[in-house]
Amino acid sequence: MAVTRRQFLVAPAMLAATTALPGGLLAALAAETPVVPDLSDWSRVRAQFALDPSYAHFASFFIVSHPAPVREAIEAYRRAIDRNAFRFVEEALFEDDAHNIPLQVRTEMAGYLGGQADEICLTRSTTESLALVYHGLPLKAGDEVLATTHDHYSHHESIRLATERVGASMRKVSLFEEAADASTDRIIERLLAGIGPKTRVVGVTWVHSSSGIRLPVREIASALKTRHGEVLLVVDGVHGLGAADETVATMGADYFCAGTHKWMLGPRGTGLIQASADNWARLRPTVPDFSDLESYVAWTENRAPKTPTNAARMTPGGFHAFEHQWAAAAAFRMHKAMGRDRVAARIRVLNDQLKSGLAENPKVKMHTPRSGDLSAGLVAFEVDGVKPEEVVRQLLAKRIIASTSPYAVTYARLAPSLVNTPEEVDAAVRAVREISG
Ligand SMILES: Cc1ncc(COP(=O)(O)O)c(C=O)c1O
């Protein structure tokens, strides 16, 4: 087992007196943390949410309403920290692996993603994940990052800020004229055609919050590796993680960035980056970490760290809202209990139902591909003669919560998820029909 920061700091004679008791605080916490509830049917899953039942919630991907296992885990950590803030946090961060709570969180996440705990960096959002990756890349003057015209503000701005800093540049290609008509082959063709001699990194979005299209990332990654093996692939995966049945760790992204506070149902203010050891080694950290012993030892010895960058060293340090960060494990456990395939299938059925209903309305133009193979949990659409904000306003008046996409060209969005029923989807279709006149 690796030396811990506490062992490094404390003289051997003192260690016995300060080392955590076997089981210690963690065991006490485990005893008061409820087990994962029965999630074998969708009404039991819906019962985990404290959402206002007088609305149909079709924008819950925007920011999560914590399900009961997450609320309870946050509360258990909060109580434990409030009982003994120093002992609990110090032990959880700096004791050996058996007591290290961030390591337990990363292990849960890695299990769901199909990778290893040491590939996971804990962040607070997709935005923070993207910023850490792009600012960490060894870009230099003259290099180019290729993004697409469809990515989110947080993605484009992370690239702009990182490239500006070093005199590199950013370019964007469009992958389709109309998402609803896009095809895997054409998407790949257009992306590859956009790569130029200066392109070092390509950034794409898995599920677009503008149109609801789900990019075939596995196929994109494979084509990229074959044709441009040296170009790195960064994926904003936030609307796919927890909505699609994918083994993210083998999908082919060099850096997979996502918040875990949307479809993953994790605590608000949590996210991750997943990358291989080789890809972590390419990066330079931006924020000092509290997780990697070598960073700390190097600081005490007034030298630079000797070992390559790893996920722990990329994890922003400082003291955080730990009850939220650590309770992320409960969300991953909940997803494992529901089953990644079952969750994706349920989301697909509800979205297919919505799309079929909207397709019967001649005044509706859908921008999301009809096929569940090229979409996930979001349906973006326009109603002839009614502005998207007005569609959303009128839906709200009917107690249906929709949203507009925050992009230069905006659409109305309905996002059927685990909190919805087929009856609510029917009601949404009827409401859109009434609005369209
Ligand atoms: C595609 C996409 N990327 C990134 C973000 C920002 O997510 P976060 O709040 O986790 O930073 C959003 C927000 O909804 C989004 O739609």
The ligand as a Tripos MOL2 file, in Angstrom:
@<TRIPOS>MOLECULE
LIG
   16    16     1     0     0
SMALL
NO_CHARGES

@<TRIPOS>ATOM
      1 C1        -23.8080   19.9790  -23.6450 C.3       1 LIG1
      2 C2        -23.5670   20.6640  -22.3360 C.ar      1 LIG1
      3 N1        -22.3070   20.7420  -21.8690 N.ar      1 LIG1
      4 C3        -22.0360   21.3460  -20.6890 C.ar      1 LIG1
      5 C4        -23.0300   21.8800  -19.9120 C.ar      1 LIG1
      6 C5        -22.6740   22.5010  -18.5860 C.3       1 LIG1
      7 O1        -22.8460   21.5340  -17.6110 O.3       1 LIG1
      8 P1        -22.3390   21.7400  -16.1140 P.3       1 LIG1
      9 O2        -23.4310   22.4440  -15.4070 O.co2     1 LIG1
     10 O3        -22.1540   20.3490  -15.5830 O.co2     1 LIG1
     11 O4        -21.0900   22.5180  -16.1450 O.co2     1 LIG1
     12 C6        -24.3560   21.8130  -20.3500 C.ar      1 LIG1
     13 C7        -25.4460   22.3650  -19.5100 C.2       1 LIG1
     14 O5        -26.5600   21.9230  -19.5140 O.2       1 LIG1
     15 C8        -24.6280   21.2100  -21.6000 C.ar      1 LIG1
     16 O6        -25.8690   21.1570  -22.0880 O.3       1 LIG1
@<TRIPOS>BOND
     1     1     2 1
     2     2     3 ar
     3     2    15 ar
     4     3     4 ar
     5     4     5 ar
     6     5     6 1
     7     5    12 ar
     8     6     7 1
     9     7     8 1
    10     8     9 2
    11     8    10 1
    12     8    11 1
    13    12    13 1
    14    12    15 ar
    15    13    14 2
    16    15    16 1
@<TRIPOS>SUBSTRUCTURE
     1 LIG1         1 GROUP 0 **** ****
